[in-house]
Amino acid sequence: MTTSEARARHARQREDAPHLEAALDAALDAALDAGVGGVLGSARPHVVEIVPDPLSDPAPVVGPTDVPTAASRIGGPRLARRLVTLDDGHQVGVAVCGRGVPLVLVHGFTAEGILYAQTLSRLVGMGYKVVAIDVAGHGATLGLPTGGGSLSSYSQLLARVVDVLGIRRAVFMGHSMGGRLVTELAAAEPGRVIAVVLLDAIVGDTWDRMVGLFRVAPPLLAAVGAVLALDTLSTVPLFRDPRQARKLARLVGPTLIGHGRSPWRMIGPGVSIIRSRPSGRLLDGIAAHGLPLVVIHGDRDLAVPRPTARSAAARGRGELVVVRHATHSWLLKDPEALPAIFAELHKGILGSARRAALEAAGVDPERAERDDEEAAFLAPGSLVGRITPPMPGGGGARPLRRRPRYRWVTSRPR
């Protein structure tokens, strides 16, 4: 192919991109309006636009409200992958970076922590020590000796890892299945928690009803699997942002290879989801302990319906952030969106949670530096402090900080 032919082909691809993405959006809408609801019935209610009720949802806020209008350069820290060995020999994969308030991320089913590297590296610039932990049977973490048939066994391993790392308190954030594990940990051990952030998490009344149906009608899982496949396809911005698609492919590639070599590793986590108990009691526990809770959810999530997020925020007495036109793994598709949402939450619930936690540790939040925050929330000589790479200095290549492609609405349902 000549240079001129290659350029012509590239131009045609750019012209076709909007039509291809529009077709994919139409497929998502069709699944929302008919296919998914028809298959799951009452377990997957028809998803409609939430119209804020001024009595139950006071003063909803539409975001983004403060983001760059043009691309700008930001620092480019990279997560470092580490292998941590527990006292019983269990090896756990973690990815760490940054200085400041500990932020523990727990990934979703079939994923691993490093997949979120692009988003997490941007959160590092907001004053977080990011710690992404691979769940048992995922990434570099060994499976559970029992086979992993209970979600509580996964959350207990998570707590052990946090202890070994020397993290006394943290913001705990979980995506999908990871959101359930974070919820279990927070409800059982609230003293560890600065705040809880749930990203399209499998907690809430609607999801609990779906799990009940899966138990009596296992074939429904195939429908959810098909829905999740469509959702995943829509996550890769092949045409809108080819550069981002290539970056995501480099992160996802090793994960897919690992699943191909050891597909049976996913059996235990999958069974644990089907056997899980209702999550309402956990959310009630979070509310009873007064833990700051933020529930962030895509309004086009086909795998975990949006109504489950609304019920989770209501039962946990937290804030709800609905990300418009976003699917289940929207934070992988656009690494700018979650940091922009965090920037707004820092002006409210997350900022208040940080100040309260520092004051409880005897630190003045107005004067606290990164060293003060780590001294307040990490054990002296902590392992996580020793394995965290130094922050990059000035100069060198830095990624672009761009306006997020998503918009969102923040409210507090009751």
C-alpha positions in Angstrom: 0.0 0.0 0.0 1.4 3.4 -1.0 1.6 6.4 1.3 -1.3 8.1 -0.5 -3.5 5.0 -0.3 -2.8 4.7 3.4 -3.7 8.3 4.0 -6.9 7.9 2.0 -7.8 4.7 4.0 -7.2 6.5 7.3 -9.4 9.4 6.2 -12.2 7.0 5.4 -11.9 5.4 8.8 -12.1 8.8 10.5 -15.2 9.6 8.5 -16.8 6.3 9.3 -16.0 6.5 13.1 -19.0 8.6 14.2 -21.4 6.2 12.3 -19.8 3.1 13.9 -20.0 4.6 17.4 -23.6 5.7 16.8 -24.4 2.1 15.7 -22.9 0.8 18.9 -24.8 3.3 21.0 -28.0 2.2 19.3 -27.2 -1.4 20.2 -26.8 -0.4 23.8 -30.0 1.5 23.8 -31.9 -1.4 22.2 -30.5 -3.7 24.9 -31.6 -1.3 27.6 -35.1 -0.8 26.2 -36.0 -4.3 25.2 -33.5 -7.2 25.2 -32.1 -7.1 28.7 -35.4 -6.2 30.5 -37.2 -8.8 28.5 -34.8 -11.6 29.6 -34.4 -10.6 33.2 -37.9 -9.4 33.9 -38.3 -7.9 37.3 -34.7 -8.6 38.2 -33.5 -6.1 35.6 -36.1 -3.3 35.5 -36.4 -1.0 32.6 -33.8 1.8 33.0 -35.2 5.2 32.6 -33.8 8.7 33.1 -33.9 9.7 36.7 -35.8 12.9 37.2 -34.6 14.5 40.5 -37.3 15.0 43.1 -36.7 18.3 44.9 -37.9 16.7 48.1 -35.8 13.5 47.9 -32.9 14.7 45.8 -32.2 18.3 47.0 -30.2 20.5 44.6 -28.7 17.9 42.2 -25.5 19.2 40.7 -24.5 18.7 37.0 -20.8 18.1 36.4 -18.1 18.7 35.3 -18.0 22.2 36.9 -14.3 22.9 37.0 -12.2 21.2 34.3 -9.8 22.4 31.7 -11.3 23.7 28.4 -8.2 22.7 26.6 -5.5 20.1 27.0 -2.8 20.8 29.6 0.2 19.0 30.9 0.2 17.1 34.2 2.7 15.0 36.0 3.0 11.4 34.9 3.6 9.0 37.8 3.6 5.3 37.0 2.2 2.6 39.2 4.8 0.0 40.3 3.8 -3.6 40.4 4.9 -5.5 43.6 4.4 -9.0 45.0 3.6 -9.2 48.7 3.8 -12.4 50.6 1.6 -13.0 53.6 2.6 -14.9 56.7 1.0 -18.1 55.4 2.9 -17.8 52.1 0.0 -16.5 50.1 1.3 -14.2 47.4 -0.7 -11.1 46.5 -0.1 -8.7 43.6 -0.3 -5.0 44.3 0.3 -1.8 42.3 1.4 1.3 44.2 2.3 4.9 43.5 2.1 8.4 45.1 2.2 10.2 48.4 -0.6 11.3 50.8 -3.9 9.8 51.9 -4.0 6.0 51.2 -6.5 5.1 48.5 -7.1 1.4 48.2 -8.7 0.2 44.9 -10.2 -3.2 44.5 -10.9 -4.2 40.9 -13.9 -6.0 39.3 -14.5 -9.6 38.3 -11.9 -11.0 35.8 -9.9 -7.7 36.0 -6.7 -6.8 37.9 -5.5 -3.6 39.6 -3.0 -2.5 37.0 -5.8 -2.1 34.4 -6.9 1.1 36.2 -3.4 2.6 36.0 -4.3 5.5 33.7 -7.0 6.7 36.0 -5.1 6.0 39.2 -2.0 7.9 38.1 -4.1 11.0 37.7 -5.5 10.5 41.3 -1.9 10.4 42.5 -1.6 14.0 41.5 -4.6 14.9 43.8 -2.7 13.8 46.9 -3.3 10.1 47.1 -1.0 7.1 47.8 -2.7 4.7 45.4 -2.7 1.0 46.3 -4.4 -1.3 43.8 -4.8 -4.9 45.2 -5.4 -7.9 43.0 -8.2 -10.0 44.3 -7.6 -13.7 45.1 -7.4 -15.6 41.8 -6.9 -12.5 39.8 -3.7 -10.9 38.4 -0.7 -11.9 40.4 -2.6 -13.1 43.5 -2.9 -16.7 44.2 -6.4 -18.3 44.6 -7.9 -19.1 47.9 -7.1 -22.5 49.5 -10.9 -23.1 49.9 -11.6 -22.5 46.2 -13.1 -19.1 46.8 -16.8 -19.9 47.1 -17.6 -17.1 49.6 -17.3 -13.4 49.1 -16.5 -13.0 52.8 -13.3 -15.0 52.3 -12.2 -12.5 49.6 -12.8 -9.5 51.8 -11.0 -11.2 54.7 -7.9 -11.7 52.5 -8.2 -8.0 51.5 -8.1 -7.0 55.2 -5.0 -9.1 55.7 -3.2 -7.5 52.8 -4.1 -4.0 54.1 -2.7 -5.0 57.5 0.5 -6.4 56.1 1.0 -3.2 54.0 0.7 -1.2 57.2 -2.4 0.8 56.1 -4.3 1.9 59.3 -7.0 4.0 57.5 -7.8 4.6 53.9 -10.3 5.6 51.3 -11.6 2.3 50.0 -12.8 2.3 46.4 -14.2 -0.8 44.6 -15.4 -1.4 41.0 -18.1 -4.0 40.3 -17.2 -7.1 42.4 -14.5 -5.0 44.1 -17.3 -2.7 45.3 -19.0 -5.6 47.1 -15.7 -6.6 48.8 -15.0 -3.0 49.9 -18.6 -2.8 51.3 -18.1 -6.0 53.3 -14.8 -4.7 54.7 -16.2 -1.3 55.6 -19.3 -2.7 57.3 -17.2 -5.3 59.3 -14.3 -2.9 60.3 -15.4 0.7 60.0 -12.4 1.9 62.0 -10.2 1.3 58.9 -12.3 3.6 56.7 -11.9 7.3 55.8 -14.6 7.0 53.0 -16.1 4.4 50.7 -16.4 4.9 47.0 -18.4 2.4 44.9 -18.0 2.3 41.1 -20.8 0.4 39.3 -20.7 -2.0 42.3 -22.7 -5.2 42.8 -24.5 -3.9 45.9 -28.0 -2.7 46.2 -31.6 -4.1 46.3 -31.9 -4.6 42.5 -28.7 -6.6 42.3 -29.7 -8.7 45.2 -33.0 -9.6 43.5 -31.0 -10.6 40.4 -28.7 -12.9 42.4 -31.8 -14.6 43.8 -33.0 -15.3 40.2 -29.6 -16.6 39.2 -29.8 -19.2 41.9 -33.2 -20.6 40.6 -32.6 -20.0 36.9 -28.8 -20.3 36.2 -29.3 -19.8 32.4 -30.0 -16.2 33.1 -26.3 -15.8 33.8 -25.8 -16.4 30.1 -27.9 -13.3 29.4 -25.9 -11.2 31.8 -22.7 -12.6 30.2 -23.8 -11.4 26.8 -24.8 -8.0 28.2 -21.4 -7.7 29.8 -19.6 -8.6 26.5 -21.5 -5.8 24.7 -20.7 -3.4 27.5 -17.0 -4.4 27.3 -17.0 -3.9 23.6 -18.3 -0.4 24.0 -15.6 0.4 26.5 -12.8 0.3 23.9 -12.7 3.7 22.0 -11.4 2.2 18.8 -12.6 5.0 16.6 -13.2 8.0 18.8 -9.7 7.8 20.5 -7.4 5.3 18.8 -4.5 6.3 21.0 -6.4 5.6 24.2 -7.5 2.3 22.6 -3.9 1.2 22.1 -3.0 2.1 25.7 -5.9 0.1 27.0 -5.0 -2.8 24.8 -1.5 -2.9 26.3 -3.0 -3.0 29.8 -5.7 -5.6 28.9 -3.5 -7.9 26.8 -1.6 -9.6 29.7 -4.9 -10.1 31.6 -6.5 -11.8 28.6 -3.5 -14.0 28.2 -3.7 -15.0 31.8 -7.3 -16.0 31.5 -6.6 -18.0 28.5 -3.9 -20.0 30.3 -5.9 -20.5 33.5 -9.6 -20.0 32.8 -10.6 -22.1 35.8 -9.3 -19.4 38.2 -12.5 -17.5 37.5 -14.8 -20.3 38.7 -14.3 -19.6 42.4 -15.0 -15.8 42.2 -18.0 -16.4 39.9 -19.5 -19.0 42.3 -19.0 -16.6 45.3 -21.0 -13.9 43.5 -23.9 -16.3 42.9 -23.8 -17.5 46.6 -23.5 -14.0 48.0 -26.0 -12.9 50.7 -28.1 -9.8 50.3 -26.0 -6.6 50.5 -28.6 -4.5 52.3 -27.4 -5.4 55.7 -23.9 -4.2 54.7 -25.2 -0.9 53.5 -27.2 -0.5 56.7 -24.0 -1.1 58.6 -22.2 1.7 56.7 -25.1 4.0 57.4 -25.2 3.1 61.1 -21.4 3.8 61.5 -21.8 7.1 59.7 -19.2 6.3 57.1 -18.9 8.8 54.2 -20.2 6.9 51.1 -20.1 7.9 47.4 -21.9 5.7 44.8 -20.8 6.4 41.2 -22.6 4.6 38.4 -22.9 4.7 34.6 -26.5 5.2 33.4 -25.9 2.7 30.5 -24.4 0.0 32.7 -26.0 -3.1 31.2 -24.4 -5.6 33.7 -25.3 -3.8 36.9 -28.5 -1.8 36.6 -28.5 1.8 37.6 -31.4 1.4 40.1 -29.2 -0.8 42.3 -26.9 2.2 42.7 -29.7 4.5 43.7 -30.8 2.0 46.4 -27.2 1.5 47.6 -26.8 5.3 48.0 -30.1 5.6 49.8 -29.5 2.7 52.2 -26.0 3.7 52.9 -27.0 7.4 53.3 -24.5 8.5 50.7 -24.2 10.6 47.6 -25.1 9.3 44.2 -23.2 10.3 41.0 -24.8 9.2 37.8 -22.4 9.3 34.9 -24.3 10.0 31.7 -23.9 7.7 28.6 -21.4 5.6 30.6 -21.2 1.8 30.5 -20.0 -0.6 33.2 -16.3 0.1 32.7 -16.5 3.8 31.8 -13.4 4.7 33.9 -11.3 2.5 31.6 -12.6 4.2 28.5 -11.9 7.7 29.8 -9.2 8.1 32.4 -10.0 11.8 32.9 -13.6 11.3 34.2 -13.1 9.8 37.6 -10.4 12.3 38.6 -12.7 15.2 37.5 -15.5 13.7 39.6 -13.1 13.4 42.6 -12.1 17.0 42.2 -15.7 18.0 42.8 -16.2 15.6 45.6 -13.1 17.0 47.3 -15.1 20.3 47.7 -17.8 18.3 49.6 -18.0 14.8 51.0 -14.5 13.6 50.3 -12.9 16.8 51.5 -14.9 16.6 54.7 -13.9 13.0 55.2 -10.2 13.8 54.9 -10.4 16.7 57.3 -12.4 14.6 59.9 -9.9 11.7 59.6 -6.9 14.0 60.1 -8.5 15.7 63.1 -9.2 12.3 64.6 -5.5 11.6 64.3 -4.5 14.9 65.9 -3.4 16.5 62.7 -4.4 20.0 61.6 -6.0 19.4 58.2 -5.3 23.0 57.1 -1.5 22.6 57.6 -1.1 18.9 56.8 1.6 18.0 54.3 2.0 14.6 52.6 4.3 13.4 55.3 1.7 14.3 57.9 -1.1 12.5 56.1 1.0 9.3 55.8 2.1 9.5 59.4 -1.6 9.7 60.4 -2.9 6.9 58.2 0.1 4.5 57.9 1.9 2.5 60.5 5.5 3.6 61.3 7.9 2.0 58.8 5.0 0.6 56.8 5.6 -1.9 54.0 3.6 0.1 51.6 5.8 3.1 52.2 8.9 1.1 51.5 7.7 -0.4 48.2 6.2 2.8 46.8 8.5 4.2 44.1 9.8 7.8 44.4 7.7 10.4 42.7 9.1 11.6 39.4 10.8 15.0 39.4 10.4 17.8 36.9 10.9 17.4 33.2 10.3 14.5 31.0 7.2 13.5 29.1 3.9 14.2 30.8 0.5 13.0 29.7 -2.2 15.4 28.6 -5.0 16.3 31.0 -8.1 16.8 28.9 -11.7 17.6 29.4 -13.5 14.4 30.4 -15.8 13.0 27.8 -18.6 12.3 30.3 -21.0 14.5 32.2 -22.6 13.5 35.5 -25.3 14.4 38.0 -24.7 14.4 41.8 -27.5 14.0 44.2 -28.4 12.5 47.6 -31.3 10.1 47.3 -33.4 9.3 50.4 
